Amino acid sequence: MPTHSVAVIIATLDEAANIDHVLDTALGHEAVTEVIVADGGSTDGTRQTIGARASRDARVRLVDNPFRIQSGGLNLAASTATADLLLRLDAHTTYAHDYIER
């Protein structure tokens, strides 16, 4: 049983090719209680993928990032988090299955 709750925050912009892998990484861990994705206006299907995941898993939330840059999106995502710990994941990175645990 995890000792802390973890909020994963992700800033995205046109990451349709990678977003499923990143969400799978985050949602595969018991300690992750929320995954907050701040999207800067993707037009490649990223938002639809996140929305579909959110409809199947209440831990996933999509927030709009009108700033369009990562720092603005991460700040927005972090400001809505309620977990004990924040963990940033980048949408265009492949993570090892035990990345969050480590």
mmCIF file of the C-alpha atoms, coordinates in Angstrom:
data_MODEL
# 
_entry.id   MODEL 
# 
loop_
_atom_site.group_PDB 
_atom_site.id 
_atom_site.type_symbol 
_atom_site.label_atom_id 
_atom_site.label_alt_id 
_atom_site.label_comp_id 
_atom_site.label_asym_id 
_atom_site.label_entity_id 
_atom_site.label_seq_id 
_atom_site.pdbx_PDB_ins_code 
_atom_site.Cartn_x 
_atom_site.Cartn_y 
_atom_site.Cartn_z 
_atom_site.occupancy 
_atom_site.B_iso_or_equiv 
_atom_site.pdbx_formal_charge 
_atom_site.auth_seq_id 
_atom_site.auth_comp_id 
_atom_site.auth_asym_id 
_atom_site.auth_atom_id 
_atom_site.pdbx_PDB_model_num 
ATOM 1   C CA . MET A 1 1   ? 0.000   0.000  0.000   1.00 0.00 ? 1   MET A CA 1 
ATOM 2   C CA . PRO A 1 2   ? 1.470   3.375  -0.987  1.00 0.00 ? 2   PRO A CA 1 
ATOM 3   C CA . THR A 1 3   ? 2.381   5.829  1.738   1.00 0.00 ? 3   THR A CA 1 
ATOM 4   C CA . HIS A 1 4   ? 1.843   8.953  -0.363  1.00 0.00 ? 4   HIS A CA 1 
ATOM 5   C CA . SER A 1 5   ? -0.580  9.945  -3.068  1.00 0.00 ? 5   SER A CA 1 
ATOM 6   C CA . VAL A 1 6   ? 1.012   11.114 -6.293  1.00 0.00 ? 6   VAL A CA 1 
ATOM 7   C CA . ALA A 1 7   ? -0.294  13.600 -8.841  1.00 0.00 ? 7   ALA A CA 1 
ATOM 8   C CA . VAL A 1 8   ? 1.301   13.251 -12.258 1.00 0.00 ? 8   VAL A CA 1 
ATOM 9   C CA . ILE A 1 9   ? 1.330   16.486 -14.245 1.00 0.00 ? 9   ILE A CA 1 
ATOM 10  C CA . ILE A 1 10  ? 1.918   16.576 -17.986 1.00 0.00 ? 10  ILE A CA 1 
ATOM 11  C CA . ALA A 1 11  ? 2.034   19.488 -20.428 1.00 0.00 ? 11  ALA A CA 1 
ATOM 12  C CA . THR A 1 12  ? 1.111   18.571 -23.993 1.00 0.00 ? 12  THR A CA 1 
ATOM 13  C CA . LEU A 1 13  ? 0.943   20.085 -27.433 1.00 0.00 ? 13  LEU A CA 1 
ATOM 14  C CA . ASP A 1 14  ? 0.348   17.736 -30.363 1.00 0.00 ? 14  ASP A CA 1 
ATOM 15  C CA . GLU A 1 15  ? 1.530   14.555 -28.647 1.00 0.00 ? 15  GLU A CA 1 
ATOM 16  C CA . ALA A 1 16  ? -0.985  12.092 -30.142 1.00 0.00 ? 16  ALA A CA 1 
ATOM 17  C CA . ALA A 1 17  ? 1.784   9.643  -31.033 1.00 0.00 ? 17  ALA A CA 1 
ATOM 18  C CA . ASN A 1 18  ? 2.990   9.363  -27.430 1.00 0.00 ? 18  ASN A CA 1 
ATOM 19  C CA . ILE A 1 19  ? 0.223   10.311 -25.020 1.00 0.00 ? 19  ILE A CA 1 
ATOM 20  C CA . ASP A 1 20  ? -1.184  6.795  -24.572 1.00 0.00 ? 20  ASP A CA 1 
ATOM 21  C CA . HIS A 1 21  ? 2.192   5.453  -23.449 1.00 0.00 ? 21  HIS A CA 1 
ATOM 22  C CA . VAL A 1 22  ? 2.659   8.278  -20.949 1.00 0.00 ? 22  VAL A CA 1 
ATOM 23  C CA . LEU A 1 23  ? -0.858  7.828  -19.564 1.00 0.00 ? 23  LEU A CA 1 
ATOM 24  C CA . ASP A 1 24  ? -0.295  4.059  -19.318 1.00 0.00 ? 24  ASP A CA 1 
ATOM 25  C CA . THR A 1 25  ? 2.909   4.710  -17.378 1.00 0.00 ? 25  THR A CA 1 
ATOM 26  C CA . ALA A 1 26  ? 1.157   7.015  -14.927 1.00 0.00 ? 26  ALA A CA 1 
ATOM 27  C CA . LEU A 1 27  ? -2.026  5.011  -14.488 1.00 0.00 ? 27  LEU A CA 1 
ATOM 28  C CA . GLY A 1 28  ? -0.172  1.761  -13.940 1.00 0.00 ? 28  GLY A CA 1 
ATOM 29  C CA . HIS A 1 29  ? 0.836   2.736  -10.412 1.00 0.00 ? 29  HIS A CA 1 
ATOM 30  C CA . GLU A 1 30  ? -1.335  2.439  -7.336  1.00 0.00 ? 30  GLU A CA 1 
ATOM 31  C CA . ALA A 1 31  ? 0.113   5.561  -5.723  1.00 0.00 ? 31  ALA A CA 1 
ATOM 32  C CA . VAL A 1 32  ? -1.011  7.766  -8.634  1.00 0.00 ? 32  VAL A CA 1 
ATOM 33  C CA . THR A 1 33  ? -4.300  9.300  -7.590  1.00 0.00 ? 33  THR A CA 1 
ATOM 34  C CA . GLU A 1 34  ? -4.536  11.911 -10.328 1.00 0.00 ? 34  GLU A CA 1 
ATOM 35  C CA . VAL A 1 35  ? -3.090  12.584 -13.757 1.00 0.00 ? 35  VAL A CA 1 
ATOM 36  C CA . ILE A 1 36  ? -3.537  16.172 -14.839 1.00 0.00 ? 36  ILE A CA 1 
ATOM 37  C CA . VAL A 1 37  ? -2.787  16.963 -18.465 1.00 0.00 ? 37  VAL A CA 1 
ATOM 38  C CA . ALA A 1 38  ? -2.515  20.610 -19.480 1.00 0.00 ? 38  ALA A CA 1 
ATOM 39  C CA . ASP A 1 39  ? -2.958  20.841 -23.229 1.00 0.00 ? 39  ASP A CA 1 
ATOM 40  C CA . GLY A 1 40  ? -1.842  23.893 -25.171 1.00 0.00 ? 40  GLY A CA 1 
ATOM 41  C CA . GLY A 1 41  ? -4.340  23.533 -28.007 1.00 0.00 ? 41  GLY A CA 1 
ATOM 42  C CA . SER A 1 42  ? -3.401  20.293 -29.736 1.00 0.00 ? 42  SER A CA 1 
ATOM 43  C CA . THR A 1 43  ? -4.901  19.731 -33.172 1.00 0.00 ? 43  THR A CA 1 
ATOM 44  C CA . ASP A 1 44  ? -3.634  16.191 -33.832 1.00 0.00 ? 44  ASP A CA 1 
ATOM 45  C CA . GLY A 1 45  ? -6.062  14.175 -31.677 1.00 0.00 ? 45  GLY A CA 1 
ATOM 46  C CA . THR A 1 46  ? -4.154  14.481 -28.385 1.00 0.00 ? 46  THR A CA 1 
ATOM 47  C CA . ARG A 1 47  ? -7.098  16.139 -26.634 1.00 0.00 ? 47  ARG A CA 1 
ATOM 48  C CA . GLN A 1 48  ? -9.523  13.484 -27.866 1.00 0.00 ? 48  GLN A CA 1 
ATOM 49  C CA . THR A 1 49  ? -7.252  10.693 -26.612 1.00 0.00 ? 49  THR A CA 1 
ATOM 50  C CA . ILE A 1 50  ? -6.966  12.338 -23.193 1.00 0.00 ? 50  ILE A CA 1 
ATOM 51  C CA . GLY A 1 51  ? -10.729 12.927 -23.079 1.00 0.00 ? 51  GLY A CA 1 
ATOM 52  C CA . ALA A 1 52  ? -11.424 9.297  -23.903 1.00 0.00 ? 52  ALA A CA 1 
ATOM 53  C CA . ARG A 1 53  ? -9.055  8.160  -21.159 1.00 0.00 ? 53  ARG A CA 1 
ATOM 54  C CA . ALA A 1 54  ? -10.675 10.578 -18.704 1.00 0.00 ? 54  ALA A CA 1 
ATOM 55  C CA . SER A 1 55  ? -14.092 9.097  -19.466 1.00 0.00 ? 55  SER A CA 1 
ATOM 56  C CA . ARG A 1 56  ? -12.758 5.647  -18.516 1.00 0.00 ? 56  ARG A CA 1 
ATOM 57  C CA . ASP A 1 57  ? -10.573 6.621  -15.543 1.00 0.00 ? 57  ASP A CA 1 
ATOM 58  C CA . ALA A 1 58  ? -11.603 9.323  -13.075 1.00 0.00 ? 58  ALA A CA 1 
ATOM 59  C CA . ARG A 1 59  ? -7.968  9.946  -12.178 1.00 0.00 ? 59  ARG A CA 1 
ATOM 60  C CA . VAL A 1 60  ? -7.356  11.641 -15.550 1.00 0.00 ? 60  VAL A CA 1 
ATOM 61  C CA . ARG A 1 61  ? -8.194  15.326 -15.986 1.00 0.00 ? 61  ARG A CA 1 
ATOM 62  C CA . LEU A 1 62  ? -7.648  17.583 -18.986 1.00 0.00 ? 62  LEU A CA 1 
ATOM 63  C CA . VAL A 1 63  ? -7.081  21.287 -18.375 1.00 0.00 ? 63  VAL A CA 1 
ATOM 64  C CA . ASP A 1 64  ? -6.672  23.959 -21.013 1.00 0.00 ? 64  ASP A CA 1 
ATOM 65  C CA . ASN A 1 65  ? -3.319  25.684 -21.257 1.00 0.00 ? 65  ASN A CA 1 
ATOM 66  C CA . PRO A 1 66  ? -3.947  29.023 -22.958 1.00 0.00 ? 66  PRO A CA 1 
ATOM 67  C CA . PHE A 1 67  ? -0.252  29.908 -22.503 1.00 0.00 ? 67  PHE A CA 1 
ATOM 68  C CA . ARG A 1 68  ? 0.676   27.059 -24.921 1.00 0.00 ? 68  ARG A CA 1 
ATOM 69  C CA . ILE A 1 69  ? 4.150   26.702 -23.356 1.00 0.00 ? 69  ILE A CA 1 
ATOM 70  C CA . GLN A 1 70  ? 5.211   23.918 -20.980 1.00 0.00 ? 70  GLN A CA 1 
ATOM 71  C CA . SER A 1 71  ? 5.914   26.079 -17.955 1.00 0.00 ? 71  SER A CA 1 
ATOM 72  C CA . GLY A 1 72  ? 2.467   27.658 -18.067 1.00 0.00 ? 72  GLY A CA 1 
ATOM 73  C CA . GLY A 1 73  ? 0.795   24.279 -18.498 1.00 0.00 ? 73  GLY A CA 1 
ATOM 74  C CA . LEU A 1 74  ? 2.737   22.672 -15.697 1.00 0.00 ? 74  LEU A CA 1 
ATOM 75  C CA . ASN A 1 75  ? 1.881   25.537 -13.363 1.00 0.00 ? 75  ASN A CA 1 
ATOM 76  C CA . LEU A 1 76  ? -1.813  25.207 -14.233 1.00 0.00 ? 76  LEU A CA 1 
ATOM 77  C CA . ALA A 1 77  ? -1.757  21.451 -13.717 1.00 0.00 ? 77  ALA A CA 1 
ATOM 78  C CA . ALA A 1 78  ? 0.113   21.750 -10.423 1.00 0.00 ? 78  ALA A CA 1 
ATOM 79  C CA . SER A 1 79  ? -2.323  24.353 -9.138  1.00 0.00 ? 79  SER A CA 1 
ATOM 80  C CA . THR A 1 80  ? -5.217  21.883 -9.443  1.00 0.00 ? 80  THR A CA 1 
ATOM 81  C CA . ALA A 1 81  ? -3.434  18.897 -7.900  1.00 0.00 ? 81  ALA A CA 1 
ATOM 82  C CA . THR A 1 82  ? -4.513  17.609 -4.496  1.00 0.00 ? 82  THR A CA 1 
ATOM 83  C CA . ALA A 1 83  ? -2.082  14.711 -3.970  1.00 0.00 ? 83  ALA A CA 1 
ATOM 84  C CA . ASP A 1 84  ? 0.790   14.668 -1.476  1.00 0.00 ? 84  ASP A CA 1 
ATOM 85  C CA . LEU A 1 85  ? 3.481   14.636 -4.172  1.00 0.00 ? 85  LEU A CA 1 
ATOM 86  C CA . LEU A 1 86  ? 3.823   16.037 -7.680  1.00 0.00 ? 86  LEU A CA 1 
ATOM 87  C CA . LEU A 1 87  ? 5.627   14.181 -10.440 1.00 0.00 ? 87  LEU A CA 1 
ATOM 88  C CA . ARG A 1 88  ? 6.185   15.728 -13.835 1.00 0.00 ? 88  ARG A CA 1 
ATOM 89  C CA . LEU A 1 89  ? 6.195   13.512 -16.891 1.00 0.00 ? 89  LEU A CA 1 
ATOM 90  C CA . ASP A 1 90  ? 6.961   14.727 -20.389 1.00 0.00 ? 90  ASP A CA 1 
ATOM 91  C CA . ALA A 1 91  ? 4.568   13.605 -23.088 1.00 0.00 ? 91  ALA A CA 1 
ATOM 92  C CA . HIS A 1 92  ? 7.292   12.900 -25.636 1.00 0.00 ? 92  HIS A CA 1 
ATOM 93  C CA . THR A 1 93  ? 9.344   10.552 -23.461 1.00 0.00 ? 93  THR A CA 1 
ATOM 94  C CA . THR A 1 94  ? 9.290   6.777  -23.053 1.00 0.00 ? 94  THR A CA 1 
ATOM 95  C CA . TYR A 1 95  ? 9.479   5.659  -19.430 1.00 0.00 ? 95  TYR A CA 1 
ATOM 96  C CA . ALA A 1 96  ? 10.584  2.416  -17.833 1.00 0.00 ? 96  ALA A CA 1 
ATOM 97  C CA . HIS A 1 97  ? 7.756   0.472  -16.201 1.00 0.00 ? 97  HIS A CA 1 
ATOM 98  C CA . ASP A 1 98  ? 9.170   1.188  -12.714 1.00 0.00 ? 98  ASP A CA 1 
ATOM 99  C CA . TYR A 1 99  ? 9.979   4.880  -13.270 1.00 0.00 ? 99  TYR A CA 1 
ATOM 100 C CA . ILE A 1 100 ? 7.358   6.225  -10.868 1.00 0.00 ? 100 ILE A CA 1 
ATOM 101 C CA . GLU A 1 101 ? 8.190   3.722  -8.140  1.00 0.00 ? 101 GLU A CA 1 
ATOM 102 C CA . ARG A 1 102 ? 11.846  4.665  -8.292  1.00 0.00 ? 102 ARG A CA 1 
# 
